[in-house]
């Protein structure tokens, strides 16, 4: 059974945004209190998706949006700078930001040594 600061998921979903803000850390509380335009547009998009029905993926660029209890079970496609990365909101993600789950960088894999490489570098492993 998952609990967040002593409250179950059902209790959290009944809370208003202001009451949930009192449970999170100060940085998240400040972000919720001072919602930017992008964050408010995302909330409108979420309300519209709830009316239309479940299962719809919500595409967003709002990486700084703090994950709220009402979003549990919803699918988001968060922009990482190039593509949209899909993620399903779970209770463990509460209080984190959407951007934490859509990495903007990936591992660099270099190939063989390039032009004008040193003679010794041609004996290094390619992988």
ZAKOL-712718 format. One record per atom (N, C-alpha, C): x, z, y; residue number from 1; atom name. Coordinates in Angstrom, 1 decimal, padded with zeros to 4 digits. Last residue first. Layout:
+--------+--------+--------+-----+------+
|      x |      z |      y | pos | site |
+--------+--------+--------+-----+------+
|      X |      Z |      Y | NUM |   CA |
...
+--------+--------+--------+-----+------+
***
This chain:
+--------+--------+--------+-----+------+
|      x |      z |      y | pos | site |
+--------+--------+--------+-----+------+
|  034.2 | -029.7 | -000.7 | 127 |    N |
|  033.0 | -028.7 | -000.7 | 127 |   CA |
|  033.5 | -027.3 | -000.7 | 127 |    C |
|  036.7 | -030.7 | -000.7 | 126 |    N |
|  035.7 | -031.3 |  000.2 | 126 |   CA |
|  034.5 | -030.4 |  000.4 | 126 |    C |
|  039.8 | -028.9 | -000.5 | 125 |    N |
|  038.5 | -029.2 | -001.2 | 125 |   CA |
|  037.5 | -029.7 | -000.3 | 125 |    C |
|  042.7 | -030.6 |  000.7 | 124 |    N |
|  041.7 | -029.5 |  000.8 | 124 |   CA |
|  040.4 | -029.9 |  000.0 | 124 |    C |
|  044.3 | -032.7 |  000.9 | 123 |    N |
|  044.3 | -032.0 | -000.4 | 123 |   CA |
|  043.4 | -030.8 | -000.4 | 123 |    C |
|  044.3 | -033.5 |  003.5 | 122 |    N |
|  043.6 | -034.4 |  002.5 | 122 |   CA |
|  043.6 | -033.7 |  001.1 | 122 |    C |
|  045.9 | -031.9 |  005.0 | 121 |    N |
|  044.4 | -031.6 |  005.0 | 121 |   CA |
|  043.7 | -032.5 |  004.0 | 121 |    C |
|  048.5 | -032.8 |  005.1 | 120 |    N |
|  048.1 | -031.7 |  004.2 | 120 |   CA |
|  046.6 | -031.5 |  004.0 | 120 |    C |
|  048.4 | -034.7 |  007.1 | 119 |    N |
|  048.6 | -035.1 |  005.7 | 119 |   CA |
|  048.2 | -034.0 |  004.7 | 119 |    C |
|  045.7 | -034.2 |  009.4 | 118 |    N |
|  047.0 | -034.0 |  009.0 | 118 |   CA |
|  047.1 | -034.4 |  007.5 | 118 |    C |
|  043.6 | -036.9 |  010.6 | 117 |    N |
|  043.7 | -035.6 |  010.1 | 117 |   CA |
|  045.2 | -035.5 |  009.6 | 117 |    C |
|  042.8 | -039.4 |  011.6 | 116 |    N |
|  044.0 | -038.7 |  012.2 | 116 |   CA |
|  044.1 | -037.2 |  011.8 | 116 |    C |
|  039.5 | -039.1 |  010.6 | 115 |    N |
|  040.6 | -040.0 |  011.0 | 115 |   CA |
|  041.6 | -039.1 |  011.8 | 115 |    C |
|  038.6 | -036.2 |  008.6 | 114 |    N |
|  038.4 | -037.4 |  009.4 | 114 |   CA |
|  039.6 | -038.2 |  009.7 | 114 |    C |
|  038.1 | -034.8 |  005.4 | 113 |    N |
|  038.9 | -034.8 |  006.6 | 113 |   CA |
|  038.7 | -036.2 |  007.3 | 113 |    C |
|  034.7 | -034.8 |  004.2 | 112 |    N |
|  036.1 | -034.9 |  004.0 | 112 |   CA |
|  036.8 | -035.0 |  005.3 | 112 |    C |
|  032.2 | -032.7 |  005.9 | 111 |    N |
|  032.6 | -033.6 |  004.8 | 111 |   CA |
|  034.1 | -033.7 |  004.7 | 111 |    C |
|  030.7 | -029.5 |  006.4 | 110 |    N |
|  031.6 | -030.6 |  006.8 | 110 |   CA |
|  031.9 | -031.5 |  005.6 | 110 |    C |
|  027.8 | -028.1 |  007.1 | 109 |    N |
|  028.5 | -028.6 |  006.0 | 109 |   CA |
|  029.4 | -029.8 |  006.4 | 109 |    C |
|  026.5 | -025.4 |  008.7 | 108 |    N |
|  027.2 | -026.6 |  008.9 | 108 |   CA |
|  028.0 | -026.9 |  007.7 | 108 |    C |
|  023.2 | -024.1 |  008.6 | 107 |    N |
|  024.6 | -024.0 |  008.1 | 107 |   CA |
|  025.2 | -025.4 |  008.2 | 107 |    C |
|  021.3 | -024.2 |  011.6 | 106 |    N |
|  021.4 | -024.2 |  010.2 | 106 |   CA |
|  022.9 | -024.3 |  009.8 | 106 |    C |
|  019.3 | -022.7 |  014.1 | 105 |    N |
|  020.5 | -023.3 |  013.7 | 105 |   CA |
|  020.5 | -023.3 |  012.2 | 105 |    C |
|  016.9 | -021.5 |  014.5 | 104 |    N |
|  017.1 | -022.6 |  015.3 | 104 |   CA |
|  018.4 | -023.3 |  014.9 | 104 |    C |
|  014.5 | -020.2 |  012.2 | 103 |    N |
|  015.8 | -020.2 |  012.7 | 103 |   CA |
|  016.1 | -021.5 |  013.4 | 103 |    C |
|  011.8 | -018.5 |  012.3 | 102 |    N |
|  012.1 | -019.9 |  012.4 | 102 |   CA |
|  013.4 | -020.1 |  013.0 | 102 |    C |
|  011.5 | -015.8 |  012.6 | 101 |    N |
|  011.3 | -016.4 |  011.2 | 101 |   CA |
|  011.4 | -017.9 |  011.2 | 101 |    C |
|  011.7 | -015.1 |  015.2 | 100 |    N |
|  012.7 | -014.5 |  014.2 | 100 |   CA |
|  012.6 | -015.1 |  012.8 | 100 |    C |
|  009.6 | -016.3 |  016.6 |  99 |    N |
|  010.9 | -017.0 |  016.5 |  99 |   CA |
|  011.9 | -016.4 |  015.6 |  99 |    C |
|  007.6 | -014.4 |  016.5 |  98 |    N |
|  007.5 | -015.5 |  015.7 |  98 |   CA |
|  008.8 | -016.3 |  015.5 |  98 |    C |
|  008.8 | -011.0 |  016.4 |  97 |    N |
|  008.4 | -012.2 |  017.1 |  97 |   CA |
|  008.4 | -013.4 |  016.2 |  97 |    C |
|  007.3 | -007.9 |  015.0 |  96 |    N |
|  008.4 | -008.9 |  015.2 |  96 |   CA |
|  007.9 | -010.1 |  016.0 |  96 |    C |
|  004.9 | -006.6 |  014.7 |  95 |    N |
|  005.8 | -006.1 |  015.7 |  95 |   CA |
|  007.0 | -007.0 |  015.9 |  95 |    C |
|  004.7 | -007.5 |  011.3 |  94 |    N |
|  004.0 | -006.9 |  012.5 |  94 |   CA |
|  005.1 | -006.4 |  013.4 |  94 |    C |
|  005.7 | -008.4 |  008.9 |  93 |    N |
|  006.1 | -009.1 |  010.1 |  93 |   CA |
|  005.6 | -008.5 |  011.4 |  93 |    C |
|  004.4 | -007.1 |  006.8 |  92 |    N |
|  005.8 | -006.7 |  007.1 |  92 |   CA |
|  006.3 | -007.3 |  008.4 |  92 |    C |
|  002.0 | -008.5 |  006.5 |  91 |    N |
|  002.0 | -007.2 |  007.2 |  91 |   CA |
|  003.4 | -006.7 |  007.6 |  91 |    C |
|  002.6 | -012.0 |  007.2 |  90 |    N |
|  002.4 | -010.9 |  006.2 |  90 |   CA |
|  002.5 | -009.6 |  007.0 |  90 |    C |
|  001.9 | -015.3 |  007.9 |  89 |    N |
|  002.1 | -013.9 |  008.5 |  89 |   CA |
|  001.7 | -012.9 |  007.4 |  89 |    C |
|  003.7 | -018.0 |  006.8 |  88 |    N |
|  002.5 | -017.2 |  006.6 |  88 |   CA |
|  002.8 | -015.8 |  007.1 |  88 |    C |
|  005.1 | -020.8 |  008.5 |  87 |    N |
|  005.2 | -019.5 |  008.0 |  87 |   CA |
|  003.9 | -018.8 |  007.9 |  87 |    C |
|  006.9 | -023.9 |  008.9 |  86 |    N |
|  005.6 | -023.2 |  008.6 |  86 |   CA |
|  005.9 | -021.8 |  008.1 |  86 |    C |
|  008.5 | -025.2 |  011.7 |  85 |    N |
|  008.7 | -024.4 |  010.4 |  85 |   CA |
|  007.4 | -023.7 |  010.1 |  85 |    C |
|  008.8 | -028.2 |  013.1 |  84 |    N |
|  008.0 | -027.1 |  013.1 |  84 |   CA |
|  008.1 | -026.5 |  011.7 |  84 |    C |
|  012.0 | -029.3 |  014.5 |  83 |    N |
|  010.8 | -029.4 |  013.6 |  83 |   CA |
|  010.0 | -028.2 |  013.8 |  83 |    C |
|  013.7 | -028.7 |  016.7 |  82 |    N |
|  013.6 | -030.0 |  016.2 |  82 |   CA |
|  012.3 | -030.3 |  015.4 |  82 |    C |
|  013.1 | -026.2 |  017.7 |  81 |    N |
|  013.9 | -027.1 |  018.5 |  81 |   CA |
|  013.9 | -028.5 |  018.0 |  81 |    C |
|  011.3 | -025.0 |  016.0 |  80 |    N |
|  012.7 | -024.5 |  016.0 |  80 |   CA |
|  013.7 | -025.3 |  016.8 |  80 |    C |
|  008.0 | -023.9 |  016.3 |  79 |    N |
|  009.0 | -025.0 |  016.6 |  79 |   CA |
|  010.4 | -024.3 |  016.7 |  79 |    C |
|  006.0 | -022.8 |  013.7 |  78 |    N |
|  006.8 | -022.5 |  014.8 |  78 |   CA |
|  007.9 | -023.5 |  015.1 |  78 |    C |
|  003.0 | -022.8 |  012.5 |  77 |    N |
|  004.1 | -023.7 |  012.5 |  77 |   CA |
|  004.8 | -023.5 |  013.8 |  77 |    C |
|  001.2 | -020.3 |  010.6 |  76 |    N |
|  001.8 | -020.8 |  011.9 |  76 |   CA |
|  002.8 | -021.8 |  011.6 |  76 |    C |
| -001.6 | -019.0 |  009.1 |  75 |    N |
| -000.4 | -019.8 |  008.9 |  75 |   CA |
| -000.1 | -020.3 |  010.3 |  75 |    C |
| -002.7 | -015.5 |  008.5 |  74 |    N |
| -002.8 | -016.9 |  009.2 |  74 |   CA |
| -001.5 | -017.6 |  009.0 |  74 |    C |
| -002.3 | -013.0 |  007.5 |  73 |    N |
| -002.9 | -014.0 |  006.6 |  73 |   CA |
| -003.0 | -015.4 |  007.2 |  73 |    C |
| -002.6 | -011.4 |  010.6 |  72 |    N |
| -002.2 | -011.3 |  009.2 |  72 |   CA |
| -003.0 | -012.3 |  008.3 |  72 |    C |
| -003.4 | -011.4 |  013.2 |  71 |    N |
| -002.8 | -012.7 |  012.7 |  71 |   CA |
| -002.5 | -012.6 |  011.2 |  71 |    C |
| -004.1 | -008.9 |  014.0 |  70 |    N |
| -005.2 | -009.9 |  013.8 |  70 |   CA |
| -004.7 | -011.2 |  013.2 |  70 |    C |
| -001.7 | -007.6 |  014.5 |  69 |    N |
| -002.4 | -007.4 |  013.3 |  69 |   CA |
| -003.5 | -008.4 |  013.0 |  69 |    C |
|  000.8 | -009.9 |  016.0 |  68 |    N |
| -000.3 | -008.9 |  016.1 |  68 |   CA |
| -001.0 | -008.7 |  014.8 |  68 |    C |
|  004.0 | -010.6 |  016.9 |  67 |    N |
|  003.0 | -010.8 |  015.9 |  67 |   CA |
|  002.0 | -009.6 |  015.9 |  67 |    C |
|  004.8 | -011.8 |  020.1 |  66 |    N |
|  004.9 | -010.7 |  019.2 |  66 |   CA |
|  003.7 | -010.8 |  018.2 |  66 |    C |
|  006.3 | -014.8 |  021.1 |  65 |    N |
|  005.1 | -014.1 |  020.9 |  65 |   CA |
|  005.3 | -013.0 |  019.8 |  65 |    C |
|  008.5 | -016.4 |  021.4 |  64 |    N |
|  008.6 | -015.1 |  021.9 |  64 |   CA |
|  007.4 | -014.2 |  021.6 |  64 |    C |
|  007.8 | -019.0 |  020.7 |  63 |    N |
|  008.7 | -018.2 |  019.7 |  63 |   CA |
|  008.8 | -016.8 |  020.1 |  63 |    C |
|  005.6 | -021.1 |  021.1 |  62 |    N |
|  005.7 | -019.7 |  021.7 |  62 |   CA |
|  006.5 | -018.8 |  020.7 |  62 |    C |
|  004.9 | -023.5 |  020.2 |  61 |    N |
|  006.3 | -023.4 |  020.7 |  61 |   CA |
|  006.6 | -022.0 |  021.2 |  61 |    C |
|  002.8 | -024.1 |  017.3 |  60 |    N |
|  003.2 | -023.4 |  018.6 |  60 |   CA |
|  004.7 | -023.5 |  018.9 |  60 |    C |
|  000.0 | -024.7 |  015.3 |  59 |    N |
|  001.3 | -025.2 |  015.8 |  59 |   CA |
|  001.6 | -024.6 |  017.1 |  59 |    C |
| -001.6 | -023.2 |  012.7 |  58 |    N |
| -001.5 | -023.3 |  014.2 |  58 |   CA |
| -000.1 | -023.6 |  014.6 |  58 |    C |
| -003.4 | -024.5 |  010.0 |  57 |    N |
| -002.1 | -024.1 |  010.5 |  57 |   CA |
| -002.1 | -024.3 |  012.1 |  57 |    C |
| -006.3 | -023.2 |  008.5 |  56 |    N |
| -005.8 | -024.2 |  009.5 |  56 |   CA |
| -004.4 | -023.6 |  010.0 |  56 |    C |
| -007.4 | -021.2 |  007.0 |  55 |    N |
| -006.6 | -022.2 |  006.3 |  55 |   CA |
| -006.0 | -023.2 |  007.3 |  55 |    C |
| -010.8 | -020.6 |  008.3 |  54 |    N |
| -009.5 | -020.2 |  007.8 |  54 |   CA |
| -008.7 | -021.4 |  007.2 |  54 |    C |
| -012.5 | -021.9 |  011.2 |  53 |    N |
| -012.4 | -021.6 |  009.8 |  53 |   CA |
| -010.9 | -021.3 |  009.4 |  53 |    C |
| -013.2 | -022.1 |  013.9 |  52 |    N |
| -013.3 | -023.3 |  013.0 |  52 |   CA |
| -013.2 | -023.0 |  011.6 |  52 |    C |
| -012.7 | -019.5 |  014.8 |  51 |    N |
| -014.1 | -020.0 |  014.8 |  51 |   CA |
| -014.2 | -021.2 |  013.9 |  51 |    C |
| -009.9 | -019.4 |  014.5 |  50 |    N |
| -010.8 | -018.4 |  013.7 |  50 |   CA |
| -012.2 | -018.9 |  013.7 |  50 |    C |
| -009.1 | -021.3 |  016.3 |  49 |    N |
| -008.9 | -021.5 |  014.9 |  49 |   CA |
| -009.7 | -020.6 |  014.0 |  49 |    C |
| -009.8 | -020.0 |  018.7 |  48 |    N |
| -010.4 | -021.3 |  018.4 |  48 |   CA |
| -010.3 | -021.6 |  016.9 |  48 |    C |
| -008.0 | -017.9 |  018.6 |  47 |    N |
| -009.4 | -017.6 |  018.6 |  47 |   CA |
| -010.2 | -018.9 |  018.2 |  47 |    C |
| -005.6 | -019.4 |  018.7 |  46 |    N |
| -005.9 | -018.6 |  017.6 |  46 |   CA |
| -007.4 | -018.3 |  017.5 |  46 |    C |
| -005.7 | -020.4 |  021.3 |  45 |    N |
| -005.7 | -021.4 |  020.2 |  45 |   CA |
| -006.0 | -020.6 |  018.9 |  45 |    C |
| -005.6 | -018.1 |  022.8 |  44 |    N |
| -006.8 | -018.9 |  022.8 |  44 |   CA |
| -006.9 | -019.9 |  021.6 |  44 |    C |
| -003.0 | -017.3 |  022.1 |  43 |    N |
| -004.1 | -016.4 |  021.8 |  43 |   CA |
| -005.5 | -017.2 |  021.8 |  43 |    C |
| -001.6 | -019.4 |  023.3 |  42 |    N |
| -001.5 | -019.2 |  021.9 |  42 |   CA |
| -002.7 | -018.4 |  021.4 |  42 |    C |
| -002.1 | -018.9 |  026.0 |  41 |    N |
| -002.6 | -020.1 |  025.4 |  41 |   CA |
| -002.6 | -020.1 |  023.9 |  41 |    C |
| -000.7 | -016.5 |  026.2 |  40 |    N |
| -002.1 | -016.5 |  026.4 |  40 |   CA |
| -002.8 | -017.7 |  025.8 |  40 |    C |
|  002.0 | -017.5 |  025.8 |  39 |    N |
|  001.4 | -016.5 |  024.9 |  39 |   CA |
| -000.1 | -016.5 |  025.0 |  39 |    C |
|  002.3 | -019.1 |  028.1 |  38 |    N |
|  002.4 | -019.7 |  026.7 |  38 |   CA |
|  001.7 | -018.8 |  025.7 |  38 |    C |
|  002.1 | -017.3 |  030.2 |  37 |    N |
|  001.1 | -018.3 |  030.0 |  37 |   CA |
|  001.1 | -018.9 |  028.6 |  37 |    C |
|  002.9 | -014.0 |  028.9 |  36 |    N |
|  003.1 | -015.2 |  029.7 |  36 |   CA |
|  002.0 | -016.2 |  029.5 |  36 |    C |
|  002.0 | -010.7 |  029.0 |  35 |    N |
|  001.9 | -011.9 |  028.3 |  35 |   CA |
|  002.1 | -013.1 |  029.3 |  35 |    C |
|  003.0 | -007.9 |  029.3 |  34 |    N |
|  003.2 | -009.0 |  030.3 |  34 |   CA |
|  003.2 | -010.3 |  029.6 |  34 |    C |
|  002.3 | -006.4 |  027.1 |  33 |    N |
|  001.7 | -006.1 |  028.3 |  33 |   CA |
|  001.8 | -007.2 |  029.4 |  33 |    C |
|  004.0 | -007.6 |  025.2 |  32 |    N |
|  002.5 | -007.7 |  025.0 |  32 |   CA |
|  001.8 | -007.4 |  026.3 |  32 |    C |
|  006.5 | -006.9 |  026.2 |  31 |    N |
|  006.1 | -008.3 |  026.0 |  31 |   CA |
|  004.6 | -008.5 |  025.9 |  31 |    C |
|  006.3 | -004.1 |  026.1 |  30 |    N |
|  006.5 | -004.8 |  027.4 |  30 |   CA |
|  006.1 | -006.3 |  027.3 |  30 |    C |
|  006.2 | -003.8 |  023.4 |  29 |    N |
|  005.1 | -003.3 |  024.2 |  29 |   CA |
|  005.1 | -004.0 |  025.5 |  29 |    C |
|  008.7 | -004.8 |  022.6 |  28 |    N |
|  007.5 | -005.5 |  022.2 |  28 |   CA |
|  006.3 | -005.1 |  023.0 |  28 |    C |
|  010.3 | -002.8 |  023.8 |  27 |    N |
|  010.5 | -004.2 |  024.2 |  27 |   CA |
|  009.3 | -005.0 |  023.8 |  27 |    C |
|  009.4 | -000.3 |  022.7 |  26 |    N |
|  009.2 | -000.6 |  024.1 |  26 |   CA |
|  009.4 | -002.1 |  024.5 |  26 |    C |
|  007.7 | -000.8 |  019.5 |  25 |    N |
|  008.8 | -000.4 |  020.3 |  25 |   CA |
|  008.6 | -000.9 |  021.8 |  25 |    C |
|  004.2 |  000.0 |  018.8 |  24 |    N |
|  005.4 | -000.8 |  018.7 |  24 |   CA |
|  006.5 | -000.3 |  019.6 |  24 |    C |
|  001.9 |  001.4 |  019.5 |  23 |    N |
|  002.5 |  001.7 |  018.2 |  23 |   CA |
|  003.9 |  001.0 |  018.1 |  23 |    C |
|  000.8 |  000.4 |  021.8 |  22 |    N |
|  001.3 |  001.8 |  021.8 |  22 |   CA |
|  002.1 |  002.2 |  020.6 |  22 |    C |
| -000.2 | -002.0 |  021.0 |  21 |    N |
|  001.0 | -002.0 |  021.8 |  21 |   CA |
|  001.6 | -000.6 |  021.9 |  21 |    C |
| -002.6 | -001.4 |  019.9 |  20 |    N |
| -001.5 | -001.7 |  019.0 |  20 |   CA |
| -000.2 | -001.7 |  019.7 |  20 |    C |
| -004.0 | -000.9 |  022.2 |  19 |    N |
| -003.8 |  000.2 |  021.3 |  19 |   CA |
| -002.7 | -000.1 |  020.3 |  19 |    C |
| -004.1 | -003.6 |  023.2 |  18 |    N |
| -003.5 | -002.5 |  024.0 |  18 |   CA |
| -003.1 | -001.3 |  023.1 |  18 |    C |
| -005.5 | -004.9 |  021.3 |  17 |    N |
| -004.1 | -005.3 |  021.5 |  17 |   CA |
| -003.4 | -004.2 |  022.3 |  17 |    C |
| -007.4 | -002.6 |  019.3 |  16 |    N |
| -007.3 | -003.6 |  020.3 |  16 |   CA |
| -005.8 | -003.9 |  020.5 |  16 |    C |
| -007.8 | -002.2 |  015.7 |  15 |    N |
| -007.3 | -001.8 |  017.0 |  15 |   CA |
| -007.3 | -002.9 |  018.0 |  15 |    C |
| -008.5 | -003.2 |  013.3 |  14 |    N |
| -009.6 | -002.8 |  014.1 |  14 |   CA |
| -009.1 | -002.4 |  015.5 |  14 |    C |
| -006.1 | -003.7 |  012.1 |  13 |    N |
| -006.9 | -004.9 |  012.5 |  13 |   CA |
| -008.0 | -004.5 |  013.4 |  13 |    C |
| -005.2 | -001.1 |  011.5 |  12 |    N |
| -004.5 | -001.9 |  012.5 |  12 |   CA |
| -005.4 | -003.0 |  013.0 |  12 |    C |
| -007.0 | -000.5 |  009.3 |  11 |    N |
| -007.0 |  000.3 |  010.6 |  11 |   CA |
| -006.4 | -000.5 |  011.7 |  11 |    C |
| -006.1 | -002.4 |  007.5 |  10 |    N |
| -007.4 | -002.4 |  007.9 |  10 |   CA |
| -007.6 | -001.7 |  009.2 |  10 |    C |
| -003.4 | -001.6 |  007.0 |   9 |    N |
| -003.7 | -002.9 |  007.6 |   9 |   CA |
| -005.1 | -003.0 |  008.2 |   9 |    C |
| -003.0 |  001.9 |  008.0 |   8 |    N |
| -003.1 |  000.8 |  007.0 |   8 |   CA |
| -003.5 | -000.5 |  007.8 |   8 |    C |
| -000.5 |  003.8 |  009.7 |   7 |    N |
| -001.9 |  003.2 |  009.7 |   7 |   CA |
| -001.9 |  002.1 |  008.7 |   7 |    C |
|  002.0 |  004.8 |  010.0 |   6 |    N |
|  001.0 |  005.7 |  009.4 |   6 |   CA |
| -000.4 |  005.1 |  009.4 |   6 |    C |
|  003.5 |  002.6 |  010.9 |   5 |    N |
|  003.4 |  003.8 |  011.7 |   5 |   CA |
|  002.2 |  004.7 |  011.3 |   5 |    C |
|  001.9 |  000.8 |  008.6 |   4 |    N |
|  002.7 |  000.6 |  009.8 |   4 |   CA |
|  002.5 |  001.8 |  010.8 |   4 |    C |
|  001.8 |  000.4 |  005.1 |   3 |    N |
|  001.4 |  001.1 |  006.3 |   3 |   CA |
|  002.4 |  000.8 |  007.4 |   3 |    C |
|  000.7 | -001.0 |  002.1 |   2 |    N |
|  001.6 | -001.1 |  003.3 |   2 |   CA |
|  001.0 | -000.3 |  004.4 |   2 |    C |
|  000.9 |  000.0 | -001.2 |   1 |    N |
|  000.0 |  000.0 |  000.0 |   1 |   CA |
|  000.9 |  000.0 |  001.2 |   1 |    C |
+--------+--------+--------+-----+------+
***
